[in-house]
Amino acid sequence: MLIGEFQHSLDTKGRVNFPSRLREGLGVRFYITKGLDGCLFVYSEDEWDALAQRIRALPVSKARDLQRFFFGGAAEAQPDKQGRVLIPANLREYAGLDKDIVIVGAMVRAEIWDKQAWEARLDGLSADAIAETIDSIEF
């Protein structure tokens, strides 16, 4: 399970030192793609394959936009010896990544956020909304 919040900076080439705790869960090769809410999603190879299978099972009328969105601009990532990962320019642009970023473990995936966007997202969460969602989970 991917957990934790890590603050990092992109270097001038668009690389980030990906947190070792998340690299352990993601494996030696993983996938970065456009996510929802203006962030990037990062999937392990197994989760990426599972996502592809779920989308492939949908009728073409429902799958085609998902296929374009998730797979069209996706990139395979393999950390270098220092643990750095290149985030391609198209994905940096999509998520508004410039310098300061936050990498968040979100259970089955990691998310990469612009730091200001992440802070704004957290500010928009209310305890009542979270409590309401928790109430719908059976324990």
TATALIN-V316252 format. One record per residue. RES is the residue in three letters. SS is DSSP state (alpha for helix, beta for strand, coil for the rest). OMEGA is omega in degrees with one decimal (999 if undefined). Layout:
# TATALIN-V316252
RES&SS&OMEGA / RES&SS&OMEGA
This chain:
# TATALIN-V316252
MET&coil&-178.4 / LEU&beta&-178.7 / ILE&coil&174.6 / GLY&coil&177.9 / GLU&beta&-173.1 / PHE&beta&178.1 / GLN&beta&-178.3 / HIS&beta&176.0 / SER&beta&172.7 / LEU&coil&173.3 / ASP&coil&-175.1 / THR&coil&178.8 / LYS&coil&-179.8 / GLY&coil&179.2 / ARG&beta&176.0 / VAL&beta&174.1 / ASN&beta&-174.6 / PHE&coil&-176.5 / PRO&coil&-176.7 / SER&alpha&178.9 / ARG&alpha&177.6 / LEU&alpha&177.3 / ARG&alpha&179.0 / GLU&alpha&-179.5 / GLY&alpha&-177.5 / LEU&alpha&-179.5 / GLY&coil&-174.4 / VAL&coil&177.9 / ARG&coil&178.3 / PHE&beta&-172.0 / TYR&beta&177.6 / ILE&beta&-178.8 / THR&beta&175.0 / LYS&beta&177.3 / GLY&coil&177.9 / LEU&coil&176.9 / ASP&coil&176.6 / GLY&coil&177.5 / CYS&coil&173.3 / LEU&beta&174.4 / PHE&beta&178.0 / VAL&beta&-176.9 / TYR&beta&169.2 / SER&beta&179.5 / GLU&alpha&179.8 / ASP&alpha&179.6 / GLU&alpha&177.2 / TRP&alpha&178.5 / ASP&alpha&178.4 / ALA&alpha&176.9 / LEU&alpha&179.8 / ALA&alpha&179.7 / GLN&alpha&179.8 / ARG&alpha&179.3 / ILE&alpha&178.9 / ARG&alpha&-178.5 / ALA&coil&-180.0 / LEU&coil&172.4 / PRO&coil&-177.8 / VAL&alpha&-178.5 / SER&alpha&178.5 / LYS&alpha&-173.5 / ALA&alpha&-168.3 / ARG&alpha&179.5 / ASP&alpha&176.6 / LEU&alpha&178.9 / GLN&alpha&-179.9 / ARG&alpha&-175.7 / PHE&alpha&-174.7 / PHE&alpha&-172.4 / PHE&alpha&-176.1 / GLY&alpha&-177.7 / GLY&coil&-176.2 / ALA&coil&178.4 / ALA&beta&172.8 / GLU&beta&-178.8 / ALA&beta&176.0 / GLN&coil&-177.8 / PRO&coil&174.9 / ASP&coil&-175.9 / LYS&coil&177.4 / GLN&coil&-179.8 / GLY&coil&-179.9 / ARG&beta&178.3 / VAL&beta&175.6 / LEU&beta&172.6 / ILE&coil&-175.9 / PRO&coil&-175.9 / ALA&alpha&-178.8 / ASN&alpha&179.6 / LEU&alpha&175.2 / ARG&alpha&179.5 / GLU&alpha&-179.5 / TYR&alpha&-175.5 / ALA&alpha&179.6 / GLY&coil&-178.5 / LEU&coil&-179.6 / ASP&coil&-177.4 / LYS&coil&-175.7 / ASP&beta&-178.6 / ILE&beta&174.6 / VAL&beta&176.8 / ILE&beta&-172.2 / VAL&beta&171.2 / GLY&beta&-176.5 / ALA&beta&177.0 / MET&beta&-176.3 / VAL&coil&178.9 / ARG&beta&168.8 / ALA&beta&176.1 / GLU&beta&177.5 / ILE&beta&-175.8 / TRP&beta&162.6 / ASP&beta&-174.6 / LYS&alpha&-179.5 / GLN&alpha&178.3 / ALA&alpha&178.3 / TRP&alpha&179.9 / GLU&alpha&177.4 / ALA&alpha&178.8 / ARG&alpha&178.8 / LEU&alpha&178.4 / ASP&alpha&-179.2 / GLY&coil&178.8 / LEU&coil&176.0 / SER&coil&177.9 / ALA&alpha&179.9 / ASP&alpha&179.8 / ALA&alpha&178.7 / ILE&alpha&178.8 / ALA&alpha&179.4 / GLU&alpha&177.9 / THR&alpha&178.7 / ILE&alpha&178.6 / ASP&alpha&-178.9 / SER&coil&178.9 / ILE&coil&177.0 / GLU&coil&176.4 / PHE&coil&999
